[in-house]
């Protein structure tokens, strides 16, 4: 168990090295969420938005400050399929298997269907909201934040800079991390985060100034469990997901796909999400 004093002692290079190792393992609807643990930025009618957030360390009794989630979201003749993928847990998932069958058929029309049903990659972290002009009531509070590959890449780049004149930082560190300026634009009909960037490294602060160690510890203790999110009990069973898939796509359910999914094969690179 890591107490707050030990967390502070681990701050800096040692913490960054451990987190970089974990990042390397996984590198290969705005508005109020229905789950009030989650924060989402506010955007204007043009789809633009701005907020300043701080990514937080791993919650008490947990080792990593993010979890990776895969899900599927698509519509068929029998309605919508919006479910978490069992591949998050390293298990077989009926949609991945069905997509593999479509892809391996060699028929371009089937491949196009598989692309539309591809799994989507998300990451979830705890954050501290520094500035949220669209909803000032969120400022100074701790939330969960779901984000995609683009923001994850910016976290990774901060920890593993490409150029010699850039120093690596641990963006999840209370003392030596950095605020993240989230800049959202609407580009060709999609949310774009390219202009988002980290501020200069500094201890976490609020609109009233830097937080004391006591205030940081209070923030740390308000974090939500990340491992709870990926607890197998929170996922539907393979049988339940298969039944839902067959209902949505009106399948007869007669065939089985190969164990290697198209989403994980070289030929299926289109399946990698691009947020």
ABEGO torsion letter per residue (X at the ends): XBBAAAAAAABEAAAAAAAAAAAAAAAXXBEBBABAABBBBBBBAAGBBBBBBBBBBBBBGBABABBBBBBBBBBBAAEBBBBBBAAAAGBBBAAAAAAAAAAAAGBAAAAAAAAAABBBBBBBBBBBBABBAABAAABGBBBBBBBBAAAAAAAAAAABBABAABBBBBAABAAABBBBBBBBBBBGGBBBAAABBBBBBBBBBBAAEBBBAAAAAAAAAABBBAAAAABAAABBBAAAAAAAAAAAAGBAGABBBBABBAAABAAAAAABBBX
